[in-house]
Structures are given as structure tokens and as C-alpha cells.
Amino acid sequence: MSSCFSNGSPVVIEDLSRKFWRKQALEHVSLEIPRGCVFGLVGENGAGKTTLVKHLMGLLKAQSGKVRVFGMDPVNDPEGVLARVGYLSENRDLPDWMRVRELILFTRAFFPQWDDAYAEELRDLFGLDPVIKIRNLSRGQRAQMGLLVALAHRPDLLILDEPSSGLDAVVRHDILSAIIRTVADEGRTVLFSSHLLDEVEYVADHVAFLHEGRLAFSAPLADIKAEYRLFTLHFDTPPPQPPLIETALTRTGAGLEWTFLTQGDPDIPQRAAAQFGASVVDAGEPSLEEIFVARVRGKRTKLAGISVASVKEG
């Protein structure tokens, strides 16, 4: 795990909004991605993650707001931006008619900083036959090939948009290992957009959460997890009604044991136990996925006019 640098942000987004017909894809998003870390971008399908990435790549022009990558406008200066960016999309569009070796040589011609030794090291790590045609690669091998050509010029910014989607565990592990090696090089940055929350938690230093086109929060992962508590209360006899904690985002359980996810004061578990005459049998930090689900369900429930703490989950 790397540490973000405080001086300089390769990506600066200010008040970015984007609308497609009647759908508001992004709404007043302001975000900075620190240098030298893995920045996880999470959100539901349709939350705006890919739309944001396309703005960074210069594939979409901001309707309002500003996008700067290394101080440049990706739309007005695509050569300056793309020369310093590596990109792997979920679709992994590669020329099917080329062989692995040909694609490496073809891509190499566009990047003066291309590292032949590193490209060969990645090809060997992924077990890619240099003479096989791209059309004959498996889904996992296509992802590895895409990552190879995205990494081999040692970009200052690596953008991964759902890179592990549909891949098996071994291939996902190889991709994550390559990401970690990338950010081990001083000053390099990774934007990792994914719905696989366990992967984001494994590699990310900083996490931003998009919900329905809006930025819900953006903070170091350690700070986010420290703000939440997941704990279980054990009762000597079943409570006459489900125990209510006003600050709880979720509540699960029945009978003698009830589990809560709360945000804020770390002393909530002990105070709740004293209030109900119960004991805390398990307490700790929730996973990023548990926090994400709680936040999403909480927003949906509030829209429906229901108190989250009064809803029994599961």
C-alpha cells in the first residue's frame, strides 16, 4: 500500500456536470486525485463512474465545470494528456487481427518512454504467447494484454475502469499485483473504478463514492473505515421489540443478538449496551462493501420517508 503525496494533484475536477437527454449523469462533482496513490472510485451501476472517466480521457467535453489532468484540458490537449496516461476499460477493445507481439510493437511507437524490459516482464508474468492473435485470447488474457500496453510506458496516471469485471480470481490477483507494482514507483497514481468493493479495499489508499451522479464522500480509506462501527449486542432475553439506535445505518438480527452499523462516535456500542442492558459481543470496523451498502440503502430509505434504524435488514 502506498502513501498519497500532499504536493500536487494529477487530476483536478471542479463543479463538473453532465447530462444525457433527461438523465443527469454527473451533478456538480468536485474532486482531486492526489499524486502517488491508488484512488478508488466506487458507486452503483449508472452512478456516473464511467462518465467521469471519459471526461478525464477527453472522450467527453464538460458541459459545465472544469477538468484538468496534469494541468491540461484533456479535450483541447489530448496528446499532452494521453502521453502520460495508461488506460484499461471494461470493454478491453483491442485489434483482433494483430498478434500479441505486433500489438506491443504497435503501441510502443506512440510512447517515447516505453520500457521494453518491463513490457517483456509483464508478458512473461501473464503467460501471453507472443505469436497468438488477439482474437484467440481468452477474456482474462485480453484484460492482461490491455493492462500490459497500458503499463509498459510507465504512465504517471493509470486509469482502470472496471478492469476485473468478469474475470476469474487468478487473473484478478495478477491485475491487482501489477497495480501495486505500478504505484510502488514514486509519484505514480492509479484511478481504480470498480464495483468490486473488496478489490478496491485491498488496493486503495483513498476512496470516492458517487451516488446518482453526485459525490457522496471522498476521503482516505483509513479515515472512512474509522468513522464507522459494526457491532453485535447480546441480550439475556429477547427484547420485546427490535432495539432502536437512532444513529444506526443498518440493523440485522433476531432473538438474543442484534447487529448494528453506526457512524460517528466510537463509544456508541458501549452506550447502546448500557441503554438496553445488553453486552457487546463483537465490535470492529466494517468492510468498505458494508459501508457502501449501508450508505446506498440509507439514501434510498430516506427518499421513501422511512427511518433506516426502524427497518429490519435480513
KEKE-3310 file (N, C-alpha, C; in steps of 0.2 Angstrom, whole numbers, plus 5000, padded with zeros to 4 digits):
npx = (5004:5003:5008:4999:5004:5006:5009:5003:4991:4987:4975:4962:4945:4932:4917:4910:4897:4886:4874:4864:4852:4838:4843:4853:4869:4881:4883:4888:4901:4916:4932:4948:4962:4975:4993:5003:4996:4984:4968:4952:4937:4921:4904:4886:4880:4878:4880:4889:4902:4910:4906:4913:4926:4928:4928:4940:4948:4946:4936:4924:4917:4916:4900:4897:4908:4925:4939:4955:4970:4985:4986:4982:4969:4960:4952:4956:4970:4974:4985:4995:4990:4987:4999:5004:4996:4990:4977:4964:4950:4933:4928:4939:4944:4953:4964:4959:4965:4978:4994:5000:5014:5014:5005:5011:5023:5017:5010:5020:5027:5020:5024:5037:5043:5042:5045:5054:5060:5051:5039:5041:5043:5030:5023:5028:5025:5011:5010:5008:5007:5018:5015:5002:4986:4976:4962:4961:4963:4958:4945:4951:4964:4964:4961:4973:4982:4978:4981:4995:4999:4995:5002:5016:5023:5025:5016:5012:4999:4988:4973:4960:4945:4933:4942:4943:4931:4921:4931:4941:4947:4961:4966:4962:4969:4982:4981:4979:4991:5000:4995:4999:5012:5014:5011:5021:5032:5039:5028:5019:5002:4986:4969:4956:4942:4928:4916:4918:4920:4928:4940:4944:4945:4956:4967:4966:4971:4964:4947:4933:4915:4902:4886:4871:4876:4881:4894:4896:4905:4923:4938:4953:4955:4957:4952:4939:4934:4937:4927:4916:4906:4904:4894:4889:4875:4872:4858:4851:4838:4826:4823:4807:4804:4811:4827:4831:4842:4846:4856:4860:4864:4861:4852:4852:4846:4839:4829:4841:4852:4858:4864:4872:4876:4885:4888:4900:4902:4914:4910:4898:4894:4896:4888:4875:4874:4873:4862:4852:4854:4862:4875:4891:4896:4904:4914:4920:4928:4918:4918:4923:4913:4902:4900:4897:4885:4877:4876:4870:4858:4853:4851:4841:4831:4828:4823:4811:4805:4807:4813:4829:4834:4824:4821:4821:4835:4837)
npy = (4994:5011:5028:5043:5058:5074:5085:5092:5087:5076:5075:5086:5091:5102:5107:5099:5095:5084:5080:5068:5069:5067:5062:5065:5063:5067:5078:5093:5089:5089:5086:5080:5071:5064:5064:5049:5038:5025:5028:5024:5023:5022:5016:5013:5004:5015:5026:5036:5034:5029:5039:5050:5045:5046:5059:5063:5056:5064:5060:5065:5081:5094:5099:5109:5116:5111:5101:5095:5087:5084:5098:5101:5103:5089:5088:5098:5097:5083:5075:5079:5075:5061:5055:5054:5045:5029:5017:5007:4999:4992:4986:4982:4985:4979:4977:4964:4957:4958:4951:4946:4951:4960:4969:4975:4980:4990:4998:5003:5012:5024:5029:5037:5034:5021:5005:4992:4981:4980:4978:4965:4958:4959:4952:4940:4937:4936:4926:4927:4922:4927:4925:4923:4927:4941:4939:4926:4926:4923:4929:4934:4934:4944:4955:4955:4958:4971:4978:4976:4984:4996:4999:4998:5009:5016:5025:5041:5042:5030:5024:5014:5006:4997:4985:4972:4966:4952:4942:4928:4923:4921:4928:4941:4943:4944:4956:4965:4964:4969:4982:4986:4986:4996:5008:5007:5013:5029:5043:5039:5037:5029:5028:5019:5012:5003:4991:4981:4979:4973:4972:4985:4990:4982:4987:5002:5018:5030:5034:5038:5041:5039:5043:5042:5051:5061:5067:5058:5056:5059:5053:5048:5030:5024:5033:5034:5021:5021:5029:5022:5009:4992:4982:4969:4966:4957:4950:4945:4940:4939:4955:4964:4972:4976:4982:5000:5011:5027:5032:5022:5015:5002:4988:4971:4955:4945:4938:4935:4941:4956:4965:4980:4994:5008:5026:5038:5043:5033:5027:5023:5009:5004:5013:5010:4997:4999:5006:4997:4986:4976:4966:4969:4959:4958:4969:4981:4987:4990:4982:4990:4987:4984:4997:5004:4998:5001:5015:5017:5010:5018:5031:5028:5023:5035:5043:5037:5040:5033:5028:5023:5015:5009:4999:4982:4973:4959)
npz = (5000:4996:4999:4998:4990:4997:4989:4975:4963:4951:4944:4943:4947:4944:4950:4940:4928:4919:4907:4899:4888:4897:4908:4922:4923:4929:4943:4948:4952:4962:4963:4969:4964:4973:4971:4968:4973:4976:4970:4973:4965:4968:4966:4962:4948:4934:4942:4938:4936:4924:4915:4921:4920:4906:4904:4909:4900:4889:4881:4882:4883:4895:4900:4909:4922:4926:4920:4923:4919:4924:4924:4911:4898:4894:4882:4874:4873:4870:4866:4875:4887:4885:4883:4895:4902:4906:4901:4904:4900:4904:4893:4885:4872:4859:4844:4835:4824:4826:4832:4848:4850:4839:4843:4854:4849:4840:4849:4856:4848:4850:4862:4869:4881:4883:4890:4886:4893:4904:4898:4892:4904:4910:4900:4901:4914:4913:4905:4891:4874:4862:4848:4847:4840:4844:4844:4848:4861:4878:4888:4900:4897:4887:4895:4903:4892:4888:4900:4900:4889:4893:4904:4901:4896:4908:4914:4921:4926:4929:4923:4927:4922:4929:4928:4932:4929:4926:4927:4932:4948:4949:4938:4942:4953:4948:4940:4951:4958:4948:4948:4961:4960:4951:4957:4967:4961:4963:4964:4955:4950:4952:4946:4951:4946:4951:4954:4962:4978:4987:4981:4979:4992:4995:4988:4988:4993:4995:4994:4984:4983:4972:4970:4961:4952:4960:4971:4985:4996:4999:5004:5013:5014:5026:5035:5032:5036:5049:5054:5055:5064:5067:5076:5088:5099:5113:5121:5137:5137:5124:5117:5119:5108:5092:5095:5095:5088:5085:5077:5069:5054:5048:5053:5059:5063:5076:5090:5103:5099:5090:5077:5072:5062:5063:5062:5067:5083:5092:5104:5104:5104:5117:5124:5119:5123:5137:5138:5134:5143:5138:5131:5123:5111:5100:5090:5079:5064:5050:5033:5018:5008:5016:5022:5010:5005:5016:5016:5003:5004:5015:5009:4999:5008:5015:5005:5003:5014:5026:5042:5044:5054:5059:5051:5048:5042:5032)
capx = (5000:5007:5005:4997:5008:5002:5010:5002:4986:4987:4968:4958:4939:4929:4910:4908:4891:4885:4868:4862:4845:4835:4847:4859:4875:4886:4880:4892:4906:4922:4937:4955:4966:4982:4999:5007:4992:4978:4962:4946:4931:4915:4897:4882:4879:4874:4881:4892:4909:4912:4906:4918:4932:4928:4930:4947:4952:4945:4931:4918:4918:4912:4895:4899:4913:4932:4943:4962:4974:4992:4986:4979:4962:4960:4949:4960:4977:4974:4992:4999:4987:4987:5006:5006:4991:4988:4970:4961:4942:4930:4927:4946:4944:4960:4963:4958:4969:4985:4996:5002:5020:5013:5002:5016:5027:5012:5009:5027:5028:5017:5026:5044:5046:5041:5050:5054:5061:5045:5034:5043:5042:5023:5021:5030:5021:5004:5010:5005:5011:5019:5013:4995:4982:4972:4956:4961:4965:4953:4943:4956:4971:4963:4962:4980:4985:4976:4985:5002:5000:4993:5008:5023:5026:5026:5012:5011:4992:4985:4966:4957:4938:4931:4947:4942:4924:4920:4937:4942:4951:4968:4968:4961:4975:4988:4980:4980:4998:5003:4993:5003:5019:5014:5011:5027:5036:5037:5025:5014:4995:4981:4962:4953:4935:4926:4910:4921:4922:4934:4946:4945:4948:4963:4972:4965:4973:4959:4940:4927:4909:4897:4879:4867:4879:4884:4899:4894:4911:4929:4942:4957:4951:4958:4948:4932:4933:4937:4921:4910:4907:4900:4895:4883:4873:4869:4853:4850:4831:4824:4819:4800:4803:4818:4831:4831:4848:4844:4862:4861:4863:4858:4851:4851:4846:4833:4830:4845:4858:4856:4870:4871:4882:4884:4893:4901:4905:4916:4908:4891:4892:4896:4882:4869:4874:4871:4855:4847:4855:4864:4883:4894:4900:4908:4914:4926:4927:4915:4921:4920:4907:4896:4898:4894:4878:4873:4875:4865:4851:4851:4849:4835:4826:4826:4819:4805:4802:4807:4818:4833:4835:4817:4820:4825:4838:4838)
capy = (5000:5017:5034:5049:5064:5080:5091:5091:5083:5075:5076:5091:5092:5107:5108:5095:5092:5082:5077:5065:5070:5069:5059:5069:5058:5070:5084:5097:5085:5092:5080:5080:5064:5065:5060:5044:5033:5021:5031:5020:5027:5017:5018:5009:5005:5021:5031:5041:5032:5029:5046:5054:5043:5048:5066:5063:5054:5068:5057:5069:5088:5096:5104:5114:5115:5111:5095:5096:5082:5087:5105:5102:5101:5083:5089:5103:5094:5076:5072:5080:5071:5054:5053:5052:5041:5022:5017:5000:4999:4986:4983:4980:4985:4978:4975:4957:4954:4958:4946:4949:4954:4965:4975:4978:4985:4995:5003:5006:5018:5030:5031:5038:5032:5014:5001:4986:4976:4979:4975:4958:4955:4958:4947:4933:4936:4935:4920:4928:4919:4932:4924:4921:4933:4944:4936:4920:4926:4922:4936:4936:4936:4951:4960:4956:4961:4978:4980:4977:4990:5002:5000:4997:5016:5018:5031:5045:5041:5024:5024:5007:5007:4991:4981:4965:4963:4945:4939:4924:4925:4921:4934:4947:4944:4946:4963:4969:4964:4974:4989:4988:4987:5002:5013:5007:5018:5035:5048:5037:5037:5025:5029:5012:5012:4996:4989:4975:4983:4970:4974:4992:4990:4979:4991:5009:5022:5035:5031:5042:5037:5043:5041:5045:5057:5066:5064:5057:5057:5057:5053:5042:5024:5023:5038:5032:5015:5023:5033:5018:5004:4986:4978:4965:4966:4951:4951:4939:4938:4943:4961:4964:4974:4977:4988:5005:5015:5032:5033:5016:5014:4996:4983:4964:4951:4942:4935:4937:4945:4961:4968:4987:4998:5015:5031:5044:5042:5026:5024:5021:5002:5004:5017:5006:4991:5001:5008:4991:4981:4970:4966:4969:4953:4958:4976:4982:4991:4986:4982:4995:4985:4985:5004:5006:4996:5004:5022:5017:5009:5023:5036:5025:5023:5042:5045:5034:5043:5028:5028:5017:5011:5005:4994:4976:4970:4952)
capz = (5000:4995:5003:4994:4991:4998:4985:4968:4961:4944:4942:4947:4944:4948:4948:4934:4927:4913:4906:4893:4887:4903:4914:4925:4924:4934:4945:4952:4955:4963:4966:4967:4965:4975:4967:4971:4977:4972:4971:4972:4963:4968:4965:4959:4941:4932:4946:4934:4936:4918:4913:4924:4917:4899:4904:4910:4894:4883:4876:4883:4885:4901:4899:4914:4926:4923:4921:4922:4920:4924:4922:4904:4897:4890:4876:4870:4873:4871:4865:4881:4892:4884:4883:4902:4905:4904:4901:4903:4901:4905:4886:4883:4864:4856:4837:4835:4819:4827:4836:4854:4848:4835:4847:4859:4844:4838:4854:4858:4843:4852:4868:4869:4887:4883:4894:4883:4898:4908:4894:4892:4910:4910:4895:4904:4920:4911:4901:4884:4869:4858:4841:4846:4838:4850:4843:4851:4868:4882:4891:4905:4893:4884:4901:4904:4887:4889:4906:4898:4885:4897:4909:4899:4896:4915:4914:4928:4929:4926:4924:4926:4923:4929:4925:4934:4928:4923:4927:4937:4954:4947:4934:4946:4958:4944:4939:4957:4959:4943:4950:4967:4957:4947:4962:4971:4958:4967:4961:4950:4953:4949:4947:4950:4946:4951:4958:4967:4984:4991:4977:4980:4999:4995:4985:4988:4999:4995:4991:4982:4982:4968:4970:4956:4949:4965:4975:4992:5000:4996:5010:5014:5016:5034:5039:5031:5040:5056:5056:5056:5069:5066:5082:5090:5106:5115:5126:5141:5135:5118:5118:5117:5101:5089:5098:5090:5089:5080:5073:5066:5047:5047:5059:5057:5069:5079:5096:5108:5096:5085:5074:5070:5059:5065:5060:5071:5090:5093:5110:5103:5106:5124:5127:5117:5128:5144:5137:5133:5147:5134:5131:5116:5110:5094:5088:5074:5058:5044:5027:5013:5005:5021:5022:5004:5005:5021:5013:4997:5007:5019:5005:4996:5013:5017:5000:5004:5020:5032:5047:5042:5060:5061:5046:5049:5036:5033)
cpx = (5004:5004:5004:5002:5004:5003:5009:4996:4986:4980:4964:4951:4935:4922:4908:4901:4890:4878:4867:4854:4842:4838:4853:4864:4879:4883:4885:4897:4913:4927:4944:4958:4973:4987:5001:5003:4987:4972:4956:4940:4925:4908:4893:4882:4875:4875:4885:4900:4912:4912:4911:4925:4933:4929:4937:4951:4950:4940:4924:4920:4913:4907:4895:4904:4920:4935:4950:4965:4981:4992:4983:4972:4962:4957:4953:4967:4977:4981:4996:4996:4988:4994:5008:5001:4991:4981:4968:4954:4939:4929:4933:4946:4952:4959:4964:4963:4976:4987:4999:5009:5019:5009:5006:5020:5023:5011:5015:5029:5025:5020:5034:5047:5044:5047:5050:5055:5055:5040:5035:5041:5034:5020:5022:5026:5014:5004:5007:5010:5012:5016:5005:4991:4977:4965:4955:4963:4958:4951:4948:4962:4970:4964:4970:4984:4984:4980:4992:5003:4999:4999:5015:5027:5027:5022:5012:5004:4990:4977:4963:4949:4935:4936:4946:4935:4924:4926:4938:4947:4958:4970:4967:4967:4981:4987:4981:4987:5002:5001:4998:5010:5020:5015:5017:5032:5034:5034:5019:5007:4990:4974:4959:4946:4932:4920:4912:4924:4928:4940:4949:4948:4955:4969:4972:4968:4967:4953:4936:4921:4904:4891:4874:4870:4882:4889:4897:4899:4917:4934:4947:4953:4951:4953:4941:4930:4933:4931:4915:4912:4902:4900:4888:4882:4870:4864:4852:4843:4830:4820:4812:4799:4810:4821:4832:4837:4847:4850:4863:4859:4859:4857:4849:4850:4839:4834:4835:4851:4855:4863:4868:4877:4880:4889:4894:4905:4907:4913:4900:4889:4891:4889:4875:4868:4871:4864:4850:4849:4858:4872:4885:4898:4905:4908:4920:4924:4923:4919:4919:4914:4901:4895:4895:4886:4874:4871:4870:4858:4848:4848:4842:4829:4824:4822:4812:4801:4802:4813:4823:4834:4829:4816:4824:4828:4839:4834)
cpy = (5006:5022:5040:5054:5070:5086:5089:5086:5082:5076:5081:5092:5097:5108:5105:5093:5090:5079:5074:5065:5071:5066:5064:5064:5061:5077:5088:5093:5089:5087:5082:5073:5065:5061:5054:5039:5030:5025:5027:5024:5021:5020:5013:5009:5011:5027:5037:5040:5033:5035:5050:5052:5046:5055:5067:5061:5059:5066:5061:5076:5090:5101:5110:5112:5114:5104:5097:5090:5084:5094:5106:5100:5095:5083:5093:5101:5087:5073:5073:5076:5063:5051:5051:5048:5034:5021:5009:5000:4992:4982:4980:4979:4984:4975:4967:4954:4954:4952:4950:4953:4960:4971:4978:4983:4991:5000:5006:5012:5024:5033:5031:5035:5024:5010:4994:4980:4975:4976:4967:4955:4954:4953:4940:4932:4934:4928:4921:4926:4925:4932:4923:4928:4935:4941:4930:4920:4926:4929:4938:4938:4943:4957:4961:4959:4969:4981:4981:4983:4997:5004:5000:5004:5019:5025:5034:5044:5035:5024:5017:5008:5000:4985:4974:4962:4957:4941:4934:4926:4926:4927:4941:4948:4946:4953:4967:4969:4969:4981:4991:4990:4994:5008:5013:5012:5025:5040:5045:5036:5032:5027:5022:5012:5005:4996:4983:4978:4980:4972:4981:4993:4987:4983:4999:5012:5027:5032:5037:5038:5041:5039:5045:5052:5062:5063:5064:5058:5056:5058:5047:5036:5023:5027:5036:5026:5016:5027:5029:5012:4998:4982:4974:4966:4960:4952:4944:4936:4942:4949:4961:4967:4975:4983:4994:5010:5021:5033:5027:5017:5008:4992:4976:4960:4948:4939:4938:4941:4950:4964:4975:4990:5005:5020:5036:5041:5035:5023:5022:5013:5001:5007:5013:5000:4993:5003:5002:4985:4975:4971:4966:4963:4953:4966:4977:4986:4987:4986:4988:4993:4986:4992:5006:5004:4999:5012:5022:5015:5014:5029:5034:5025:5030:5045:5042:5036:5038:5029:5022:5013:5007:5000:4988:4973:4963:4948)
cpz = (5000:4999:4998:4996:4992:4993:4978:4967:4954:4941:4946:4943:4948:4945:4941:4934:4920:4913:4900:4893:4894:4909:4916:4927:4929:4936:4950:4956:4956:4966:4964:4968:4967:4971:4972:4975:4973:4974:4969:4970:4963:4968:4962:4951:4939:4937:4943:4934:4929:4914:4915:4921:4910:4899:4905:4904:4888:4879:4877:4885:4890:4898:4903:4919:4922:4925:4919:4923:4919:4922:4915:4904:4892:4883:4871:4869:4874:4870:4872:4886:4891:4884:4890:4906:4902:4905:4900:4905:4901:4898:4883:4875:4862:4849:4836:4830:4820:4832:4842:4853:4844:4838:4851:4854:4842:4843:4856:4854:4846:4858:4869:4876:4888:4886:4891:4888:4902:4904:4893:4898:4912:4906:4898:4910:4919:4907:4894:4879:4864:4851:4841:4844:4844:4850:4847:4858:4872:4885:4896:4902:4890:4889:4902:4899:4887:4894:4904:4894:4888:4902:4907:4897:4902:4915:4921:4931:4925:4928:4922:4927:4923:4926:4926:4932:4924:4923:4933:4943:4953:4943:4938:4950:4954:4942:4945:4958:4955:4945:4956:4965:4954:4952:4967:4968:4961:4962:4956:4954:4949:4951:4946:4951:4946:4956:4963:4973:4987:4988:4979:4987:4999:4993:4986:4994:5000:4991:4990:4981:4978:4969:4966:4954:4953:4969:4983:4997:4997:5002:5009:5017:5023:5038:5038:5035:5047:5059:5057:5061:5067:5073:5084:5097:5107:5121:5130:5139:5129:5120:5116:5110:5099:5092:5093:5092:5083:5075:5069:5058:5045:5053:5057:5064:5071:5086:5101:5105:5090:5083:5071:5067:5060:5063:5065:5077:5091:5100:5110:5105:5113:5127:5125:5122:5135:5144:5137:5138:5144:5135:5124:5115:5104:5091:5084:5069:5053:5038:5023:5010:5010:5022:5016:5004:5010:5019:5008:5000:5011:5015:5002:5002:5015:5011:5000:5010:5026:5036:5045:5048:5062:5056:5048:5043:5037:5037)
residu = (MET:SER:SER:CYS:PHE:SER:ASN:GLY:SER:PRO:VAL:VAL:ILE:GLU:ASP:LEU:SER:ARG:LYS:PHE:TRP:ARG:LYS:GLN:ALA:LEU:GLU:HIS:VAL:SER:LEU:GLU:ILE:PRO:ARG:GLY:CYS:VAL:PHE:GLY:LEU:VAL:GLY:GLU:ASN:GLY:ALA:GLY:LYS:THR:THR:LEU:VAL:LYS:HIS:LEU:MET:GLY:LEU:LEU:LYS:ALA:GLN:SER:GLY:LYS:VAL:ARG:VAL:PHE:GLY:MET:ASP:PRO:VAL:ASN:ASP:PRO:GLU:GLY:VAL:LEU:ALA:ARG:VAL:GLY:TYR:LEU:SER:GLU:ASN:ARG:ASP:LEU:PRO:ASP:TRP:MET:ARG:VAL:ARG:GLU:LEU:ILE:LEU:PHE:THR:ARG:ALA:PHE:PHE:PRO:GLN:TRP:ASP:ASP:ALA:TYR:ALA:GLU:GLU:LEU:ARG:ASP:LEU:PHE:GLY:LEU:ASP:PRO:VAL:ILE:LYS:ILE:ARG:ASN:LEU:SER:ARG:GLY:GLN:ARG:ALA:GLN:MET:GLY:LEU:LEU:VAL:ALA:LEU:ALA:HIS:ARG:PRO:ASP:LEU:LEU:ILE:LEU:ASP:GLU:PRO:SER:SER:GLY:LEU:ASP:ALA:VAL:VAL:ARG:HIS:ASP:ILE:LEU:SER:ALA:ILE:ILE:ARG:THR:VAL:ALA:ASP:GLU:GLY:ARG:THR:VAL:LEU:PHE:SER:SER:HIS:LEU:LEU:ASP:GLU:VAL:GLU:TYR:VAL:ALA:ASP:HIS:VAL:ALA:PHE:LEU:HIS:GLU:GLY:ARG:LEU:ALA:PHE:SER:ALA:PRO:LEU:ALA:ASP:ILE:LYS:ALA:GLU:TYR:ARG:LEU:PHE:THR:LEU:HIS:PHE:ASP:THR:PRO:PRO:PRO:GLN:PRO:PRO:LEU:ILE:GLU:THR:ALA:LEU:THR:ARG:THR:GLY:ALA:GLY:LEU:GLU:TRP:THR:PHE:LEU:THR:GLN:GLY:ASP:PRO:ASP:ILE:PRO:GLN:ARG:ALA:ALA:ALA:GLN:PHE:GLY:ALA:SER:VAL:VAL:ASP:ALA:GLY:GLU:PRO:SER:LEU:GLU:GLU:ILE:PHE:VAL:ALA:ARG:VAL:ARG:GLY:LYS:ARG:THR:LYS:LEU:ALA:GLY:ILE:SER:VAL:ALA:SER:VAL:LYS:GLU:GLY)
# end
